[in-house]
């Protein structure tokens, strides 16, 4: 009995010793972590293998190291990294591998690189937490693309963005070109603005633009896949320029609602659609044409235009708002898609049909024959002369 109690006490003592050892190890680990934070004379610091969704805490944490001169961030994934100006003695920032959020608030890192205060390895990529992305964001986000390349797009875009426009880099396409959006709504523009290279989308709604030729001819507009020109003063689209701009593109959207268009180069537009279908293109041009004063008195234009609206209706937005001008003599204010164009534009039958012309010719010929007979008859009665043709016959 005494031996059993001794063994039980021994087991309890050993278990308590194990717990104390474990707590001691944890305390020593916590102390070793806090030790560097409590040492303001630390000269070098390394943050390795950290995945932090609240990375802005690092900048605040580093403020307790006023003597820190070199900071190495190795294989870390940080969504946020605020400016480190509060670390007064920091001379060198070195980022190796890992990933960083690629928003404009990281442009200070490129400034530090230019000043020789920072280096970023080519293997450092952009990092976007998976929980913050949907499928579309994952496809076109900065995630896993080189950090220096993406931030270079940010820097160039901001440098080339002309006021009063605002420019943003939203992500990266599959062909590694950036997705750049330019916003110039209600900016008092009278012509299309100068835009950054690789701009893909531009919104110039609510201006006084009357000429859209720059869209088709300027090099900076070559990558545009969506342009919104609503509420301007555009009254003409050059068919040849439109065709050459659109024909080799996989996808393009042009919104021209609330302008002063009365006609369009319908033959070139139809040619673009027909060629795209013949070549098996999966994307076709999208056109926004609502609320323009369309000319419904020109039958040549109207019949072609309605055919485009009917056969390409998925590619044309706001069909209900595509109406005849209030000034049109025919169907003022009516939806073009619902018009009976064949009846309106049916050609009147010609005054003379081909059979009528044939009958007139035959009547004239018959009259000439009768007149010739009467002439010959009179000549024979007066002078006894037979018609010339009779004298030549063998029987006479």
Secondary structure, 3 states (H helix, E strand, C coil): CHHHHHHHHHHHHHHHHHHHHHHHHHHHHHHHHHHHHCCCCCCEEEEECCEECCCHHHHHHHCCCCCCCEEEEECCEECCCCCCCCCCCCCEEEEECCEECCCHHHHHHHHHHHCCCEEECCCCEECCCHHHCCHHHHHHCCCCCEHHHHHHHHHHHHHHCCCCCEEEEEEECCCCCEEEEEECCCCCCCCCCCCCCCEEEEECCCCCCCCCHHHHHCHHHCCCCEEECCCCCCCCCCHHHHHHHHCCCCCCEEECCCCCCCCCCHHHHHHHHHHHHHCCCCCCCEEECCCCCECCCCHHHHHHHHHHHHHCHHHEECHHHCEECCCCCCCCCCEHHHCCHHHHCCCCCCCCCHHHHHHHHHHHHHHHHHHHHHHHHHHHHHHCCCCHHHHCCCCC
